[in-house]
């Protein structure tokens, strides 16, 4: 059974919240959080902070800017000889 230290757990929490850990890494971290109240508390605080930032710090992209970005990306794509479809999702309320 893999175990991690509190220091390693704290360092991994942001990546875990962002979904950047492998399944195995997340499992090891979750096992640690289950048995370590201080690290569990830290993970909950980090999660709440990220949620609040996401709620408060969103800016709607103006439609004209979205169009300019798409045009420029398409031009760069063709100039570089790439022929891939470009798809960007702009979140709106």
Secondary structure, 3 states (H helix, E strand, C coil): CCCCCHHHHHHHHHHHHCCCCCHHHHHHHHHHHHHCHHHHHHHHHHHHHHHHHHHHCCCCCCHHHHHHHHHHHHHHHHHCCCCCCCCCCCCCC
